[in-house]
């Protein structure tokens, strides 16, 4: 067993995992339903679906995934109450540029011009955008499920 796998297992063990009732409540709130029957109907299930999931203690992972895509929330929020993080695109670009400029000052990237550093920053930002959520101002610019 690798140390990374062991560390992930330990982290998971100590995380509080939401139970089915908590997850169904989050779904109910997202879909703005008064009760579980209304939630069941709203997501296209029979009227007793949510009550059965609650009774059987069955986490509705497929429905959570759909809600993640529809409402822009994370599965971590559903299961672990962890809020997703977003980064302002301009701020991230600035941080990347500062790191590259510092590398130039430390003679790690000494042969690159200022324009090359800016272009490299933009390329790095483009790659980062492929895996994280970035926001511009108050609204989300890109939603990527990680």
N, C-alpha and C positions, 0 to 999 in steps of 0.2 A: 504494500500500500504506500503510495507516494505521500509526502508531507503535505502537498497541496490538497489532496483528497481528504486526508485526515483533518486538516484545518477546516475545510468546508463542512465536513460532517459535524465537527465540534460547534461551529457557528450555527448550523441548522438546529442542533440539539438544544441550544440555549435560546433560540428565537421563539417568541410566542407566536404560535400559529393560530389564526382565527378559526373558530369552529363554524360548522355549517350555518348555525343561526346567525352569527355575525356576518357571514358572507351573503346570505339571503337578505339580510337587512340592508346591506350596502347596495345590492341589486335593486331592492325595493325603492330605496331612496334615489338612486340614479334614474330609474325609470318613472319616478314620481307616482308611485302606486300607493293606495291606501292600505292594502293588505296583500297577503300572499296569493290569494285567488286572482286578484287583478294583475299582479306581477306575472303569474303563470300565463294568463291570457295575452298580456302585452307582448310577451316574448314568443308567442305562438305555440304554447304547450296547452295540454288539457288543464282544466281549472284546478285540479288537485296536485299538479306536478310539484310545486314548491312545498306544499304541505308534506307530500311523500318524501321529498328530498330531506326535509327537516326531520321527519320521523325516522328515516333510515340513516340519518347522519351522513348523507352523501353530498360531498362538495360538488357543486355544479360547474366544473372547470370549463366545459365547452361554452356555457352561457357567460361565464366570467370573461373568457377570451373575446367573445363577441362584444361584450360591454366595453372591454379595454379598447377595442378598435373603434367602436361607436362614440365613446365619450372621452377618449384620449387619456384614460387612467392606466395605471400599471397593474400587472398581476401581483407585484409585491404589495401594493396597497390593499388589494383584496385579501391576500393570504396572511400578510405580516404587519399590516398597518404602517408600512414604510411609504413615505411620500416620495414620489419621483422628483428628480431634480432637473432643472433646465438651466441653460447658460445663455446669456445674451451673446449673440453672434459677434458683435463688434468688440465686446469685452474679451471673448475667447481669441479672436484674431490678434488683439493687442497683446495678450499674454503670450501667444505663440511668437509674435515678433520680438517681444522683450527677451524671451528665452534664446532665440536665434541671435539677437544682437549681443547678448551676454556671452554666447558661445564664440562669437567673432572676437569680442574683447579678450577672451581667455585663450585665443589663438587655436580654438578647436575647429572653427570654420573660417580661418583667416583669409582664404583665397576668394571668398564670395564678396561681391559688391553689395551695396545697399539695395539696389534694385533686385538683385538675385535673392537676397534675404526676404524681401517683400513678396516676391513671386513664390518662394518656397513656403512662406507663411500661408499664403492663399491655398497652395496645394495641400498642405497639412490640414488646414481647416476643412477643405473639401472632403478629405478622408474621414475626419472626425464626424462630420455631418452625416455620414453614412451609417453611423452606429449610435448616435445620441440624439436627444431632442434639443433643438436650438430654438430660441425665441427672439423675436425682434420687437422691442418695446413691450407692450402688455400682452400681445397675442402670440400664439405659437406660429412659427414659420413653417417648420417641418415636423411631422410626427413620424417617428421611426420606432417600431417595436423592436426592442433589443432582446 
